[in-house]
Amino acid sequence: MTDRMDPKMRELTYRLIEMAPEAPPFPEEPMVQLQPTPKPASPASRPRRLVWVAAGAAVTIALIGTPLVMGVLSSETDPTTPATQATVPDTAATTLPDQPTPTTIDPAPTTMAPNPNELPPLSAGTVVIAEPGAATTSTDDVVVYDADVAVADEAGELVIQRDGMILQVAPDGTEATLLDASDLTAEYGPVTLRLQDVTTYFSVPNAVIVVRYGQEYPDVFEEIWLLDLNSGAIESVYQLVAVESTITRVSAAAGTMIASVSFEGGTEFVYLTTAGQPINIPGPYSDITVGSPEFPELITEAVLSPSARNFAYVEVADIQTYQDGFLMANLVHWDADTGNEVQRIEIELTDGAWPGRLDYNGTSAVLGRRNLNTDQVLAPLHIDLATGTITELGTPGTPSMVKTGASATAAAPAQEALVLGSNGLGLVALGEEPEATIAAVSGQLGAPTNDTGWIDAAATTCAGNEFREVSWDGLVLRFNDAADATAPDGGRHFFGYSGFGDVGLTTPEAIGLGATVAELETAYGKAFSTENSPAVGPTWRVEGDLFFGGGLSGVGADDVVTSIEGGILCAE
């Protein structure tokens, strides 16, 4: 990549990377390896393994430019690669420096500390400003709390980062310590924790945390952890063994995760499921190499909407003007389904302000600001996407937005649950794009247990030219490219599912495997019917535009459901 920075701007770039957290001087030959970490047998067991780059391994470029950033995928999986990836030629085997290999991390003992500052109600749209040392205050949908970072969870409680600890704050102000960096440092050497987000994983709220090990390269690397807010269990879902790179932001929602990764000369977005598996999202500048004249000098802080159908990010075309204390930034609203820019709002940053933490709820955003020359934290900006109005909030600090809470949960409960329904799975509908569907389900059930990849539909009994089947033990999702009732224009889409075995899922009416025929009749009334065909045996069905039914052990009142299916059926 052509070096377009003068010495002063190079120094500024180094300072930006050092901000989260402090980083040592950069070595001369940077290399980054990205590797998803399989879910361990026990959530609290988190083995850290050496990562190798070897000839013949499945190696792809995840971030293009200088320095080289590579994603190393297990040979046992074949996930869809991002649009920016290119094949890396075979090279001699290279071994990363030895890393300490801990075997188990036990959650920190939970301690309770009274807090005299009771939390106000945290409803959807409330802005939470973290300000170290501040008293808890609440005015005009803005809550200020003593923390370095504060994020609201689904129960209207706060998860905060303060003094190297991750804590949960109950509505009455009581704080519980969930994780303490000093405990990890005592065992593994220097460790820093950076709270990023709260998301639902396996139907429970989890804090998303970036964990950084080490102080000096080449011994520095970072992980993305999920911290179960109910049990305290920890799961490492992603590793960034980085030289001259750092994860600056992670956003997670609806089974999808975006990590913003910064390195000398730029930032790229890494698209993942919540379980850490790479997925293909058509992101901005996916067909342009980092460092080319068309590529902005800075893109950062990608944040998903609650549905993960859209995300917002900050873009700066020219950082040279920052030398004069002025910067023109853009808040870009991006459609993750179609890969198109929806909206662009220009933000003028003056008096040495540099864009900080961004948060976004689909309709509005908040942007933190910091003066890099004085290290002074400034008041955040609130941006209304509908009107383009930008308002400076009155209190300096690091902002976040409440995306859930009583009002949000009451408005759309079905979107938050994974259910077996007549029109899809609750949080994803039939007709959805395959990768978004897989990501949403993976966010609830973890990584798929089997994926056929795209195969010739002629080898199946299903319509179309292409077919794919992805399963999570007893839940099977089917995708094809045929024009049908779920996708009238055709193209790759989710057209049907089957639930059997111990999937632990039910219909919206609480009908699951083992429910009786009598319970089916009570739930669906006159729309419900049974049939005992010699060809397929006893079955049940609920009348509708699409198939919704399944198998039975028999057609008597006490016989039970053996499978639940929905969508378009393939020919027998």
N, C-alpha and C positions, 0 to 999 in steps of 0.2 A: 504494500500500500504506500502511495506517495505521502511523504511527510509534509502536511500542509500547515504545521504549527511552528511559530517562532519560539525561541527559548522561553519567553514569558508564558505563552499559552501552554507549552509542554509542562511547565511547572504547575500551572493551574490544573491541567489534566491529572497529574500525579496527586495533587491535593484532593481532587474529587474522589479518586479511588481510595485514598486514605481515610476518607470521612467515615466509612462504615465497614469495618472498624479501622483502627490504625493499621497501616500496611508497611512492610519493610521496603527497602530499595528494590527495584526490579532487576532480575538477572538478565543476561544478554540473550538467552535462547529460550523464549517462553513457549510453553506447551500446556494445553489444558485437556484433560480427559473428562468426559461426561459419561456417567454410567448409572442407569437405574438400578436400585437395590431391590431384589425380590423380597416379598413380605416374609419375615422370619416366622418360625413355628410358634414362638412366644413373642407377643408384642414388646415385652421388656427386654428381650434378648436382641442385641444389635451388634453382630459381628462386623468389624471393619476389615475388609480384605484388600490385599494389594491388587492394583489394577495394572494390566499389562497391555502394551500395544505390540502385536506380533504380526509377522507376515502371515497372510491367510486369514486373519481375524476379520470379523465384520466391522470395519472401520469406516465411518462417514464423517464428513465435515459438517458440524452443526452451526458454527459461526465462521463466516468466510472473511478473510483479510489477514492482516498481521496484527497480533500474533496468531498462530494456528490454534484453532479450538476444535477438538475432535470429540465425537460421541462414540463410545465403545459399547456395542450392544452384545448381549449374550447370544451365542450361537444357537441357543434353544428357542429363541423368539425371533419373530420377523415382523416387528411393528412397522407401520407406515412412516416413512422418513419425511422430515420437513421439506418444503419446496426449495429451500436454499441449499440443500445438501448436494454434494458431488462426491464421486468415488475417489478414494485415496489409493495411489499405486502401492503395490507391495513394497515394503522396506524391511531393512534388518530389524530384528527384534530390539526393542528399547525397554528398559526396566525403569520404573519410577523409583525414586529414593525410598528406602525403607520407611514405613509409617508404623507407629506403635499400633498394636492390634488388641484392643480391649475385646472382651468376650461378652460381657453383660453389663448393662447399665440399669441399676435399680432406681425407680423414681425417688426423688428427694422426699424425706419425711414431711408430711403435711403439718405445718404449724399454723396456729391461729393467732392473729393479733387484732385487737379491737381498733376500729377506726371511728373517731367521733363524727366524721363527715358522712352522713347518710346520702346515698345516691338518689338523685331525682329519677323519675321514670325515663327509660331509654327507649323511645319509640323510633320507628323507621324514619330516617331523614335527620335525626339528631346528629349534630357535629360534636365530637369529643376532642378536646384539645389537651394534649399531654404537656404539662409544664412542670419541670422539677421544682419541688418545694412549694408549689401552689396549694392554697386551700381549695376545697371542693366548692365550686359555685355553679349556678345554672341561670342563664338568661337567654331568652329568645331562641330556644332550640339549640343552645350551645352549652355544653358541660365542660368545665375545666377540672382536671384532676392531676394530682401529684404523681407524675410518671415520666419516663423517657418516651414511651409509646403506650397508647391505650387503644384497645379494640373491643367492641361489644360482641358478646356471644348471643346465641339464639334465645337464651332465657332472660335477656335484658341485664345480664351481669357484665362486668368488665373483666377483661384479661389485660394485664399491664406488664410492662418491662420497667424495672427500676433497680438501679445499683447492681446490675448483673444477675438479677433474679426475675423469674416469671411468676406472677402472682394472679390469683383470681379474687375479684372483689364482689361480694354479695351485695344485694340492694341495701342492706342495713349498714354497709360500710366495712363489714368484717373482711379482712384480707387473709387468704390462705396461700402459703408458699408452695408452688408446684415444682419448680426447678431452680437450682442455685448453681451458677457457673463456678463458684468457688469449690463446690463438691467435686465437680468434674475436673477442675484444674488440679486439685490435690492428687488425682489419680492419673490423669492423662497429660499433664502439662498445661500451658496456657490455653484457655477456652473462653470464647465470648459468645453470648447469646443475643440474637436480634429477633424480636417478635415481629411477625409480618401480617398475619391474618387469622381469622377463625373460620372453619368450614365444617360441614357435616361429612363424616367418613364412617362407613359401616353404621349409619343411622345415629351416631353420637357426635357431639361437638368436639372438634379437635383444634388446638392452637397450632398454627404453622410457624415454625421457628427456623431461622438460619443459624447453624452452629459452625463456628470457625475455630479450627485447631491450629496452634502454633503461632509464632511471631515472625520467624525469619524463613524465607524461601531457601531451599526447596521443600521445607517441612510443613508448609501451610496448605491446608485444604479445607473445604467447606461441605456441609451436608444440609439437606432440608429434612427437618424432623416434623412428625405429627405427634402432638402430645394430647392424649385422651383426657378431656377435662372432667370426665366422670371417674375414671379409674387411676389416672396418673401414668398409664402405660405409654411407652415411647416407641415409635417406629421410624427408622431412617428410610426415606423413600427415594432419596436422590443424593448423589455425590458429585461434587465439583472439585477435582484435584487440580488446583489452579496455580499457575505462575503468571503473575501480572494480570490477574483477573479476580473479580469478586461478584457475588450475587448481591445486587443492590435492592431488589424488591421481588417478593413472591406474592402473587394473588391467587386465591383458590375459590371456586364456586361451582356447584352443580357437577361435580366429578371432573372438573377441568382445572389445570393449574398453569400459570404463566410465570416463568422466572426471567427477570431482567438481569443479564450478565454483562458487566462492564469490563473492558480491557483497554489498554493503551490504544487510543485512536477510535474508539467507538463502543456501542452497546448493541447487543442483539437479544431477541426474545426467544426463549426456549419453551416449546409448547408440550405439555405433559398431561396425563391423567393424574388424579389425586394420588394414585398408587405409584406415580413416578415413571409410567411408561410413555415414551414419545408418541405424539399424535400429530397429524398433519392439519394445521390450521392455516388458511391463506392469509398470512399477516402482511403488514406494510413492507414494501421494498424487498419482498421475498425473491424477486428476480434480479436484484441489483447487488453487486458486490460492495461490502463495506469498504469505504475509502474512495469509491469512485465519485466523480464530480456530482452525480445525481443523488448521491446518498447524503442525508443531512449529517451535520457534524455531531449531533447528539439526538438519539431517541432513547427514552428511558421511562421507568415507572409505569409499565403496562399493568392495568387493573381491570379485572373482569366485572361485568354486571352480575347481579345475583343469579340470573338464568344462564350465564356464560354464553349468551348469544351475541353479545357485544363486548368490547373492551375500549378503554380510553388510555391514551398515553401522551407523554410530553415530547415535543419535537422542537429542536433549535437548529435552524439552518446555518447560522453563523455565530460562533462563540467569540470571534475576535473582538466584537464590540464590548465584551465584558471588561476589557482593559480600561474602558472609559466609564465603567459603572452602569452600563445600560445593556439590556438584553431583550430581544424580541423572541418570545416563545409562542408555541401553538399548542392548544389542547385539541387532540385529534380523537374523534369518536369513530370507532371502527366496527363494521359488521363482520363478526367472526364466521358467520355462515357463508356469506357470499364473497368475502374478501374485498369489500369495497369501503371506501371512506364515506362516512355518513355526514360528518360535520367537522368544521375546523374553526376554532375560536382563537383569535389572536390575543395574547396576554403580554402587556408591556411591563417589564421588570426594571425598576430604577433603583438608584441609591445602593448599588452593589448587591441587589437581591439575586439569588440563584435558585432555580426550582428545586424544591425538596420533596417530601413524601406526598404522593398523590393518592386520593381515595375517591371512589366513584360508585354510585348506586343505580346507574342506568339513566337517570334524569338530571342529575346534578353532580358536581364534583367539588372537592376541596384540595387546595394545593399549598403545601408548606413552602416557606421561603427562608433562606439563610444568606447572610453576607459572608462570603468566603474569606474576605480580607480581614475581617474583625472577628469571625466565628460567632457573630450575633444572630440569634434566632429571631425572625421577624413574625409579624402576625400573618396567619394564613389567608388565602383568598377563597371565597365561595363563588363557584361558577354555575349559573343556571343555564342548562343546555337549551331549554325551550326558547328563552329570550336572549341569550348571550350576555346577560347581565353579570358583571364581576363586582363582588362586594368584599371589602377588606374586613375581616373579623377583628374584634377589638383586642384580643389577647394573643401575645406571641406564644408559639409552641408548635408541637407536631400534631397535625390533624388526622382524624379518621371519621368515617360516617357509619352510623348504625343502619345496617341493611335489613335487619330482622327486628323482632320484638312483637309486642301484642298486636299492633295494628297490621303489621306485615303478615304475621302468621294467620290472623283471622281472614285476611283478604285472599290468600291463595294457599290453603293447606294442601290441596292436591298436588301442587307443583313441588312440594318438598318431600313427598313420599314416593317410594318405589312400590307400585301396586300392579296387579295383573288385571287390566281393564279392557273394555270393549274397543277402545280407541288407542291403546298403547299401554305404556307402563307408568302413567301418572306424571312423572317428571320429564318423560319424552313421549311424543305422540308417534303413531304410525305415520310414515311418510318422511320422517326426519332424515337428515344426512347421516351416513353411517358413523363417521368418526365422532360426531357430537353425541350420537346415541351411545356408542361404546364408552366414551369418556364419562357420560352421566351415570351409566350403570356401574362402571368401574369405581366411581366415587363412593358408591354405596356398598359394593360387594368385593372390591379389590380387583386385581388383574384377572383377565379371563383365564380359564383353565384350558381352553382349546380355541383355536382360530384357524379355519381352513384357508384363509386368504381368498382372493378372488379367483374363481375357477370357471371353467366353461359350464354354463347352465345346461348344456345338452347332456352332461353327465349326471344330471339330477332329474327329478320330475317337476321342477319349478319352471316358470316362464322366464323369458328374457335371454340375453346373451351372456350375462355374467351373474354369478351367484357366490354368496359368502355366508358362512355360518359361524357364529361366535357364541361360546357357551361358558357359563359359570356353574360347573357341576350340573345341577338339575334345571337350570334356566338356559334356554337356547333362543338366540335371536337370529333372524334370517334377513338377508339383504339381497336385492337384485336390482336390475336396471330396467325392468319391464314397466310399461305404462299400465297402471291399474287404478283401482279405486283409492288407494293410499297415495298415489303419485300420478295424476292424470297425464303429466308431460313426460313421464319416464325419468331416466337418470338413476344413479345409484341411490338407494333409499332403504329404510327399515320397513319391511312389509308384513312381518308376522313373528310370533313367538310361541314357545311351548314351555310350560312349567310342569316338571314332574320330579319325583324324588323329594328329598328334604331340602327344598329351597327356602323355606321359612317365609314365603310371601303369600299374600291373600289378595282377593279382589277388593274394590272399594267397599263392598258390602260385607267384608270380613269372611268371605268364603275361601277356604284354603283346602289343600289336600287333606282328605279324611273327613270333610264335611259330608253330611248325609243328604240323600235325595230330598228328604223332608225339609231340610234347612235350605236347600236350593230353591224349592218351591216357595217357601216363605219369603226368601230374599227377592225373587224375581217374578213371582205371581204368574199371571197369564202368559207372559212372554217366555216362560220356561217350558221346555219339553224334553222328553227322553225318547230314545230309539234303541232297539236291540237288533242291529243289522248282522246278518250272517257273515258279511264281508269284514266288518271292523269291530263287531261286538257292541256292548252297551255304551251309549254316549249320551251326553246332555248338551243342550244348546239354549242360548237366550236370543230371541229374535232380534234382528237389527240389520243395518246396512252391511256390516262386516261380520265375519264369523267370530263368535265368542261362545266357547263351550269347552268340551273335553271328554275324557274317558271316565267310565264308572265301573265299579266292581259288579254291578247289576242294576236293574231298574226298580227294585223294591224300595220302600220308604227308608229302610235302614241301610241300604247299600251306600257306598261312599265314593267320593271324587278321587280319581287316580291321576288325572292330569287336567291342566287348564291351558287352553290355547286361544289365541286371538289374532285377527288380521286376515290376510289372504292365505288360503290353504293351497298347497301344491297338489297336483294330481296324484292319485294313489297308484 
